[in-house]
């Protein structure tokens, strides 16, 4: 079914159904705004936490998290794809982490023109400590919501994610 | 109750309860990751849509949306607060929109050292057109989810947002 057909199919059946459609349209926009507001609020709190506790940014934390999951390292292209940020940003963050001895650029064995970024032993230690504290912070932050509601929220977000991922472009 | 007390209180009661706590901790982290992934996917699609259809960015669209809601205009500080971006970013976007005749900087009547940014008539026309198409796009994008599930998702996101907004810093 095309998106257009899906969006308008009920309009043609009756006036009552049409009023439901308009109501539904309104719900979609409100849902988008609430999703963005909720995520923005979570990100602000995580940003504050990482800044206050570790003087680091979400971008640095996320980059180190990607490297921690990939011991063989990632090149700049792979990092920018996974983090969904520009190559320039990845380079800047990598430079900063490298100057602090937390990551290292190593020549790729398969393609000697390419550098792979890896966590150093000190980078691994620092990230493990940050990840532990970050986890505790999130558990506390979400602590007031019941497990049942968290699971339900996760399921509904999963449905939305799947829907958007599979819809036509 | 402190966050720490809330996060650990069940651990002290029994082994079964403890395993439930660990399970719940796991759910919180997964919920965070899914929330970020879902929002990221929505934002990517909206970014693509605005770029393809109107050769504009989410940042430009959001700035114009703020001005549309505030006919008396907003100064740079207010804009950066509402959009949660830096003053430098707001200045850059405003410069671009001004050069295209979509916004104008006017001296604030109350404080003549301050400029207020307003939409021009052409800016209002363009934004109205973009907002209409953006609304249709979101309705299509979310079209595959039932209104019941959308409402439920909105309610749960509202609970999380409220929770985070009211928790201790």
Interface residues (C-beta under 8 A of the other chain):
Chain A: X3 X4 X6 X7 X20 X23 X24 X25 X27 X28 X29 X30 X31 X32 X34 X35 X36 X37 X38 X39 X40 X41 X42 X43 X44 X45 X48 X84 X135 X136 X138 X139 X140 X141 X142 X143 X144 X145 X147 X149 X150 X151 X152 X153 X154 X156 X157 X158 X159 X160 X161 X163 X164 X165 X167 X169
Chain B: X3 X4 X6 X7 X20 X23 X24 X25 X27 X28 X29 X30 X31 X32 X34 X35 X36 X37 X38 X39 X40 X41 X42 X43 X44 X45 X48 X84 X135 X136 X138 X139 X140 X141 X142 X143 X144 X145 X147 X149 X150 X151 X152 X153 X154 X156 X157 X158 X159 X160 X161 X163 X164 X165 X167 X169
